[in-house]
Amino acid sequence: MRKQSAGNPNPSPPDDFVLFLDENLHKCAPILAALDEAGVKYEKHASHFKPGELDSVWLPKVCQEGWIVLTKDKGIRYNQLEIAAVLQFKGREFFFRSGNWSGSQMGEILSKALHKMVLLTKRTPPPFIASLTQAGEVHLRYDKHGSIHDQKRRKHNG
């Protein structure tokens, strides 16, 4: 863990901020380096589950541990079973908006986004799902009430 200085705008994350790197990311050296440099705790898929383990098996366990899923599975927006599981088990998940970014691009994005990710976890109770953009922005996509987009549309039309 790096020491927090008075002028550090990005202090080390709290002890309960533990990222779970899914099977697609758990061996990505630039992501591991970004997390190590920032002093972020993480758990790797392979340390807890066999290769190819179904989401329906690992996701509930990760949520119950209180770990925060990090994935490059941009298909989450369309995978209603995974969305339902994260919401049902009061999970927290961040996904990279593009599954086509290189490891080094994802490492840079993660470095830019980490502080915003920590802030979101502090101010938004589980469950939630949020995306990470190429600019390092963090956008809430789902919360306990479902899709943020649908909520805004209902409010606008209501």
trRosetta pair geometry for C-beta under 8 A, 3 or more apart (Angstrom, degrees):
i j d omega theta_ij theta_ji phi_ij phi_ji
1 12 5.2 45 -163 -137 99 160
1 39 4.2 79 -130 -153 55 128
2 12 5.8 172 57 -68 75 111
2 38 7.6 -83 11 -165 121 26
2 39 4.9 -128 9 -41 78 132
4 8 5.4 -135 -157 55 64 140
4 11 4.2 20 -121 -135 124 100
4 12 5.9 -110 -60 9 100 89
5 8 4.5 111 52 -26 77 105
8 11 5.6 107 105 -79 116 63
9 115 7.4 6 128 -125 83 159
10 38 7.5 -66 143 -140 123 102
10 114 7.1 73 -165 88 126 105
10 115 4.5 -94 -121 -79 99 125
12 38 7.3 147 -122 161 65 66
12 39 4.3 -44 -127 92 110 140
12 40 8.0 -169 -159 -69 75 54
13 17 3.8 -83 156 67 127 147
13 38 7.4 45 -11 142 102 107
13 39 7.1 179 24 97 78 88
13 40 5.5 45 22 -108 132 81
13 41 7.8 -122 79 15 117 81
13 114 7.2 -104 -53 170 120 104
13 118 4.7 -146 -116 -103 100 130
14 17 5.2 105 60 -9 71 102
14 118 7.2 137 9 -156 83 111
14 122 7.8 112 1 -83 134 104
15 41 7.4 43 -155 -5 50 143
16 66 6.6 -57 -168 146 97 132
17 40 6.7 -72 117 -142 106 88
17 41 7.0 133 92 41 63 95
17 68 6.9 -17 -158 4 62 136
17 117 8.0 116 -159 119 125 98
17 118 5.6 -14 -113 -116 158 89
17 121 6.2 132 -108 79 99 157
18 41 4.5 -44 -111 100 81 110
18 42 6.5 159 -170 -99 67 30
18 43 6.3 42 162 -12 111 99
18 65 7.9 -78 85 131 134 107
18 66 7.2 73 44 105 112 84
18 67 4.9 -69 99 -118 102 78
18 68 6.6 148 79 16 48 84
19 35 6.7 -115 45 -119 136 135
19 40 6.2 28 3 152 116 121
19 41 7.3 158 22 93 69 56
19 42 4.4 -23 69 -111 90 92
19 43 7.4 -168 95 27 47 66
19 67 6.9 70 179 -175 11 91
19 68 5.2 -49 -106 74 55 93
19 69 7.8 78 -162 -150 67 7
19 70 4.8 14 -170 -16 116 123
19 94 7.9 -47 -127 36 109 119
20 42 7.1 163 -87 -162 22 73
20 43 5.0 -19 -111 66 71 101
20 45 7.3 88 170 -70 88 66
20 62 4.8 -89 19 -150 179 125
20 65 7.7 104 -68 74 132 129
20 67 4.0 80 -41 140 111 131
20 68 6.5 172 11 72 81 35
20 69 5.1 -34 67 -99 106 53
20 70 6.7 169 72 17 48 75
21 25 4.4 -120 -168 98 96 102
21 26 4.1 139 110 -90 112 67
21 28 7.6 -148 -166 30 134 100
21 31 6.8 130 -121 125 131 136
21 32 7.9 -21 -66 -77 166 79
21 42 5.7 41 -23 175 104 124
21 43 7.1 -168 19 86 75 46
21 44 5.3 -20 59 -114 110 58
21 45 6.2 -98 97 -19 68 85
21 70 5.6 -26 -102 66 57 107
22 25 5.6 67 55 25 68 98
22 26 6.8 -129 93 -35 22 96
22 45 5.5 54 -165 -64 31 129
22 69 6.3 40 -51 -163 105 95
22 70 6.8 -150 -2 82 85 53
22 71 4.4 22 14 -97 141 91
22 72 7.9 -145 60 16 116 66
22 73 7.1 -34 81 -13 161 115
23 26 6.2 -37 -123 8 26 116
23 45 4.4 -119 -73 112 60 170
23 46 7.5 101 -117 -51 74 77
23 49 7.7 -82 -69 86 105 119
23 51 6.9 114 -140 -138 130 60
23 52 7.6 115 -142 -60 167 28
23 53 7.5 167 -57 40 133 85
24 71 6.4 73 48 -153 120 75
24 72 5.2 -119 119 41 135 101
24 73 6.6 149 12 -50 151 84
25 28 4.9 -49 -159 6 61 126
25 31 5.6 -28 -175 61 103 171
25 70 6.1 -84 77 110 162 97
25 71 6.6 -152 -8 -121 126 37
25 72 6.0 136 -63 -13 107 101
25 106 7.6 -128 -124 143 111 153
26 44 3.9 106 -159 -154 117 90
26 45 4.5 -129 -36 21 149 91
26 46 5.7 169 118 1 149 93
26 47 7.9 -156 -165 -3 139 88
27 44 7.8 77 -58 -151 57 128
27 46 7.7 46 -55 -8 96 136
28 31 4.1 49 96 17 113 115
28 32 6.5 163 87 -14 59 86
28 103 4.6 -167 -158 -134 101 110
28 106 6.7 -20 163 79 152 134
28 107 7.4 -161 142 -60 109 96
29 32 5.6 -57 -143 40 32 112
29 33 6.1 33 159 -21 67 107
29 103 6.5 58 49 156 72 143
30 33 5.6 -52 -143 37 32 113
30 34 6.3 35 156 -22 64 103
30 103 4.5 138 25 144 117 89
30 104 4.7 -178 -85 -98 161 46
30 106 6.5 122 93 70 118 81
30 107 2.9 -104 150 -38 102 144
30 108 7.6 -30 169 -23 129 65
31 34 5.7 -51 -147 34 32 111
31 35 6.4 27 155 -14 64 107
31 70 7.8 165 -170 127 135 141
31 103 6.7 -97 -18 -162 89 85
31 106 5.7 -24 -71 114 103 110
31 107 5.2 -128 -67 -88 44 78
31 110 5.9 84 -129 3 78 162
32 35 5.9 -59 -149 39 30 108
32 36 6.2 29 154 -19 66 109
32 42 7.7 -136 -120 64 67 149
33 36 5.7 -55 -143 39 30 111
33 37 6.1 31 158 -21 65 108
33 107 6.2 18 62 -147 99 136
34 37 5.9 -55 -146 36 27 111
34 38 6.4 13 158 -8 63 112
34 107 4.4 177 -34 -162 125 80
34 108 7.6 -144 -90 -62 136 22
34 110 4.7 107 117 90 155 117
34 111 4.6 -117 -145 -62 115 88
34 114 7.6 -172 154 -48 106 129
35 38 6.0 -65 -145 45 29 102
35 40 4.3 -90 -156 66 81 109
35 42 5.2 3 171 -21 157 135
35 110 7.3 -43 -56 144 77 137
36 39 7.7 34 -179 -71 30 30
36 40 7.8 -78 -52 45 20 74
37 111 7.4 -4 77 -111 128 110
38 111 6.9 -175 -52 -125 123 69
38 114 5.3 -52 -156 156 166 174
40 114 6.5 -120 -59 -145 141 130
42 70 7.9 -41 -132 20 117 132
43 47 6.1 -121 -172 64 79 131
43 48 6.6 30 164 -21 119 129
43 62 7.9 -173 81 -127 133 96
43 65 7.8 -17 14 123 164 154
43 67 5.7 -58 30 -124 128 150
44 47 4.6 96 66 -6 87 106
44 48 7.7 163 88 4 53 88
45 48 6.7 -93 -165 48 31 90
45 49 5.6 -54 -179 51 75 108
45 53 7.6 -168 -178 39 105 119
45 58 7.1 16 -140 -161 91 160
46 49 7.2 -82 -103 63 23 64
46 51 7.2 10 -106 -70 90 75
48 58 7.2 113 107 -135 111 106
48 61 7.4 -175 157 119 131 135
48 62 8.0 127 98 -79 156 85
49 53 4.0 -79 170 6 121 160
49 57 7.1 134 -135 109 126 112
49 58 4.7 -24 -78 -94 159 123
50 53 5.2 121 61 -59 69 100
53 57 5.2 -104 175 74 99 128
53 58 5.0 90 117 -38 127 116
54 57 4.8 92 65 2 84 101
54 58 7.3 169 84 4 44 85
55 58 6.5 -70 -136 50 32 90
55 59 4.9 29 176 -26 74 122
55 81 7.4 117 89 114 130 107
55 82 5.5 -43 157 -101 155 97
55 85 6.8 156 141 48 104 164
56 59 6.7 -28 -101 31 17 110
56 60 7.5 16 -180 -11 45 106
56 81 7.3 -43 -75 159 100 122
56 85 6.8 -140 -110 -95 59 147
57 60 7.6 -84 -180 31 18 97
57 61 7.3 -2 150 -4 57 117
58 61 5.8 -70 -156 43 41 110
58 62 5.9 38 155 -23 78 109
59 62 5.8 -56 -143 36 30 110
59 63 6.3 29 159 -18 65 107
59 69 7.3 -5 -127 -76 81 147
59 82 6.9 -166 -92 -140 162 76
59 85 4.9 55 114 138 143 136
59 86 6.8 -82 -176 -70 124 66
59 89 6.8 150 135 37 87 151
59 91 6.8 -50 179 -68 90 162
60 63 5.7 -58 -148 38 31 111
60 64 6.2 31 156 -20 66 108
60 85 6.6 -95 -60 -169 77 106
60 89 4.9 -162 -124 -96 66 152
61 64 5.7 -55 -146 36 31 112
61 65 6.5 32 153 -20 63 105
62 65 5.8 -56 -153 34 31 112
62 67 5.0 -78 -171 65 81 114
62 69 5.9 77 131 -72 145 96
62 91 6.9 48 99 -125 92 122
63 66 7.7 44 175 -70 34 25
63 67 7.7 -93 -79 53 21 71
63 69 8.0 -28 -69 -31 74 111
63 85 7.8 -162 -23 151 146 83
63 86 6.9 176 -86 -133 131 50
63 89 3.6 95 94 128 158 118
63 90 6.2 131 176 71 116 58
63 91 3.6 -79 -106 -80 111 95
63 92 7.9 139 -122 11 79 57
63 126 7.8 150 -156 -179 96 146
63 127 7.9 -11 -141 -106 126 105
64 89 6.7 -71 -48 -173 73 114
68 92 4.5 -41 -121 94 86 111
68 93 7.0 176 -174 -88 66 31
68 94 6.7 34 157 -2 107 99
68 117 7.8 130 142 170 154 115
68 121 6.5 -60 -89 -97 146 137
69 86 7.4 -99 27 -110 140 114
69 91 6.4 20 -3 171 116 124
69 92 6.9 170 22 93 75 53
69 93 4.0 -14 66 -113 111 85
69 94 7.1 180 93 30 62 58
70 93 7.7 176 -75 -157 28 61
70 94 5.3 -9 -110 68 70 98
70 95 7.7 158 -161 -88 44 41
70 110 7.8 43 -158 -115 142 122
71 76 6.9 116 85 -50 133 129
71 93 6.7 -9 14 -169 110 107
71 94 7.6 161 28 87 65 52
71 95 4.9 -24 74 -108 87 87
71 96 7.5 -129 106 13 47 79
72 95 6.8 134 -119 -162 17 77
72 96 4.5 -10 -121 39 72 120
72 99 5.0 114 147 -123 94 70
72 101 7.3 -135 -142 50 124 96
72 106 6.6 -53 -90 -108 122 145
73 76 5.3 97 108 -42 95 91
73 79 7.6 -16 149 3 122 146
73 82 7.8 -91 117 172 142 173
73 95 6.0 -77 65 -135 64 125
73 99 6.7 31 -115 -93 24 120
74 77 6.9 -14 164 4 64 105
74 95 6.2 152 -96 151 46 122
74 96 6.7 -68 -68 91 92 66
74 97 6.1 57 -118 178 116 28
74 98 6.1 2 -64 -119 149 17
74 99 4.6 -122 5 -33 108 94
75 78 5.4 -63 -169 49 70 100
75 79 5.4 70 131 -32 90 109
75 99 7.5 6 -19 -41 82 142
76 79 5.5 -60 -128 37 33 109
76 82 5.7 -98 -131 101 76 135
76 83 6.7 121 177 -67 79 84
76 93 7.1 -166 -147 129 156 140
76 95 5.1 -166 15 -41 143 166
76 129 6.5 -161 150 -171 134 140
77 141 7.1 -95 -101 -176 88 148
79 82 4.1 28 116 21 120 114
79 83 6.3 151 92 -17 67 86
80 83 5.5 -53 -143 40 35 114
80 84 6.0 38 157 -22 68 107
81 84 5.7 -54 -146 37 28 111
81 85 6.3 29 154 -21 63 106
82 85 5.6 -52 -146 35 32 112
82 86 6.5 33 156 -18 65 102
83 86 6.0 -56 -151 35 30 108
83 87 6.3 21 154 -11 65 110
83 129 6.7 -72 -126 -17 79 158
83 142 6.2 167 -153 -74 104 170
84 87 5.8 -61 -147 43 30 108
84 88 5.8 30 157 -22 68 112
85 88 5.7 -53 -136 39 28 111
85 89 6.0 1 171 5 65 113
85 91 7.3 18 125 7 73 138
86 89 6.7 -70 -139 51 19 91
86 91 4.1 -95 -149 63 68 119
86 92 7.7 143 -168 -49 106 9
86 93 5.2 -65 -127 -7 143 129
86 127 5.5 137 142 -169 76 128
86 129 5.7 72 116 -64 158 109
86 142 7.3 97 93 90 126 138
87 90 7.7 20 -179 -77 29 36
87 91 7.6 -61 -40 37 21 85
87 127 4.6 177 -122 84 44 155
87 142 6.7 -86 -72 151 109 129
87 144 7.0 135 -150 -125 93 44
87 146 7.5 16 -112 -92 154 52
88 127 7.8 37 22 -45 24 159
89 127 7.3 96 74 -89 50 128
90 126 4.3 87 173 123 80 115
90 127 4.7 -133 -136 -57 37 89
91 126 6.2 -166 90 -160 7 123
91 127 5.4 34 49 -129 50 102
92 121 6.2 58 -167 -113 158 99
92 126 5.1 -91 -54 -102 92 103
92 127 6.8 -158 -70 -147 53 54
92 128 5.6 16 -123 56 74 81
92 129 7.9 177 -159 -80 39 43
93 128 7.5 -157 36 102 64 54
93 129 4.7 -8 67 -117 102 79
93 130 7.3 169 92 28 55 61
94 113 7.9 149 -172 135 144 137
94 117 6.0 -21 -77 -125 154 120
94 129 7.8 169 -82 -162 28 53
94 130 5.3 -22 -108 73 73 89
94 131 7.4 135 -161 -115 65 15
94 132 5.8 52 174 -34 107 107
94 138 7.3 -49 -129 -134 116 105
95 129 7.1 6 0 -175 108 97
95 130 7.7 169 24 89 68 42
95 131 5.7 -37 71 -112 80 65
95 132 6.9 -158 94 15 31 86
96 99 6.9 127 88 -84 106 44
96 101 6.0 -108 166 32 140 131
96 106 5.7 -51 -93 -120 152 104
96 109 6.7 92 -123 95 105 153
96 131 7.5 68 -163 -163 10 75
96 132 5.2 -41 -104 65 53 107
97 131 4.9 66 -75 179 87 121
97 132 6.4 -137 -17 76 82 49
97 133 5.4 22 -6 -104 141 53
97 134 7.1 -82 52 -31 121 72
98 101 5.1 105 88 -29 105 93
98 134 7.2 17 12 -62 123 100
101 105 4.0 -123 -176 93 102 129
101 106 5.1 128 110 -55 121 83
101 109 7.0 3 167 -9 164 141
101 134 7.2 179 -93 -102 133 90
102 105 4.6 98 52 5 76 102
102 106 7.0 -143 94 -3 40 86
103 106 5.8 -56 -147 38 31 109
103 107 6.3 35 153 -22 65 105
104 107 5.5 -49 -147 34 34 116
104 108 6.5 35 154 -18 64 102
105 108 5.8 -55 -152 36 32 110
105 109 6.3 32 151 -19 66 107
105 134 7.4 -32 177 -134 113 88
106 109 5.5 -52 -143 38 34 113
106 110 6.1 37 156 -22 66 107
107 110 5.7 -54 -146 36 28 112
107 111 6.5 32 153 -22 62 104
108 111 5.7 -53 -151 32 31 113
108 112 6.6 26 154 -14 64 106
108 136 7.8 -92 136 -71 72 108
109 112 5.9 -61 -154 40 31 108
109 113 5.9 14 156 -10 68 119
109 132 5.6 109 152 149 119 120
109 133 7.5 -154 -149 94 119 35
109 134 6.2 -84 -98 -137 121 34
109 136 5.4 -167 -153 -85 57 67
110 113 5.8 -66 -136 46 28 103
110 114 6.2 51 163 -55 66 91
110 132 7.1 10 -85 -171 58 161
111 114 6.4 -29 -146 -8 24 114
111 136 7.6 -58 79 -115 59 127
112 135 7.3 -120 130 149 153 42
112 136 2.6 -69 114 -115 125 151
113 116 5.3 -70 -163 49 60 110
113 117 5.5 65 141 -32 88 104
113 132 5.0 -19 -101 -136 173 111
113 136 4.4 -154 -55 -163 76 71
113 137 7.1 -41 -105 41 100 6
113 138 5.4 121 -158 -57 105 98
114 117 5.4 -55 -146 33 32 115
114 118 6.5 32 157 -19 66 102
115 118 5.8 -52 -153 33 32 111
115 119 6.5 31 150 -17 64 106
116 119 5.5 -51 -147 37 35 114
116 120 6.3 38 153 -22 66 103
116 136 7.4 131 16 151 134 82
116 137 7.1 -69 114 -151 174 38
116 138 4.2 177 126 9 121 127
117 120 5.8 -53 -149 34 30 111
117 121 6.5 27 154 -16 64 105
117 130 7.6 174 -119 84 76 140
117 132 7.8 -16 -73 -87 112 111
117 138 5.7 176 -73 -96 62 151
118 121 5.9 -58 -151 37 31 108
118 122 6.5 31 152 -20 65 107
119 122 5.7 -57 -151 34 32 112
119 123 6.3 3 162 1 68 112
120 123 6.4 -72 -141 48 27 92
120 124 5.4 -15 177 17 70 122
120 128 7.4 -137 158 107 109 152
120 130 6.0 8 160 -45 162 168
120 138 5.6 -118 -34 132 143 142
120 140 6.8 177 -147 -71 125 98
121 124 6.8 -64 -110 54 20 85
124 128 5.1 23 138 -36 129 160
124 140 6.6 178 -103 -106 162 134
124 143 6.5 -108 -166 -117 116 115
125 128 7.9 131 90 -25 35 111
125 144 7.3 -1 91 -32 96 127
126 144 7.9 95 133 -66 37 98
127 142 7.4 -23 123 120 98 102
127 143 7.1 151 90 -164 63 40
127 144 5.8 120 45 -83 77 68
128 140 6.1 -51 -168 -142 123 99
128 142 6.2 166 -153 90 49 66
128 143 4.9 -7 -103 -107 91 65
128 144 7.6 -49 -67 -33 72 64
129 140 7.8 108 80 -161 45 57
129 141 5.0 -53 100 67 91 104
129 142 4.1 29 37 42 103 106
130 138 5.4 26 156 -179 132 91
130 139 6.1 166 -162 82 83 39
130 140 5.0 -44 -101 -99 98 45
130 141 5.9 162 -110 5 33 84
131 138 7.3 164 80 -152 45 47
131 139 4.9 -12 55 59 93 96
131 141 5.6 74 -20 -41 96 124
132 136 7.2 -18 -169 -137 92 33
132 137 7.4 155 -155 77 47 45
132 138 6.1 -17 -99 -99 65 68
133 136 6.9 -48 74 24 76 17
133 137 4.3 5 35 51 120 93
133 138 7.8 -138 8 -64 84 26
133 139 6.8 61 -33 -8 107 111
140 143 6.3 14 175 -53 123 102
140 148 5.5 113 113 -58 89 152
141 147 7.0 -38 162 -139 70 66
141 148 5.8 -133 -161 17 22 113
141 149 7.5 -8 -155 -16 68 96
142 146 6.3 -61 -145 179 90 28
142 147 5.7 -39 -99 -93 81 43
142 148 6.5 -127 -79 -19 27 82
143 146 7.5 -15 60 40 56 24
143 148 6.6 72 -2 -70 95 90
145 151 5.8 70 111 -88 124 131
146 150 6.0 -40 119 64 116 130
146 151 6.7 152 77 -51 88 98
147 150 3.9 76 79 10 113 106
147 151 6.6 -174 95 -12 59 82
148 151 5.5 -53 -149 35 33 115
148 152 6.4 33 154 -19 66 104
149 152 6.0 -57 -151 35 28 108
149 153 6.4 27 152 -18 64 108
150 153 5.5 -55 -145 38 34 113
150 154 6.2 35 156 -20 68 104
151 154 5.9 -54 -148 36 29 109
151 155 6.3 28 154 -19 63 108
152 155 5.7 -56 -148 37 31 112
152 156 6.2 30 154 -19 65 108
153 156 5.7 -55 -146 37 30 111
153 157 6.1 11 161 -3 66 114
154 157 6.1 -67 -140 49 26 99
154 158 5.4 36 159 -40 66 116
155 158 5.6 -50 -133 26 23 118
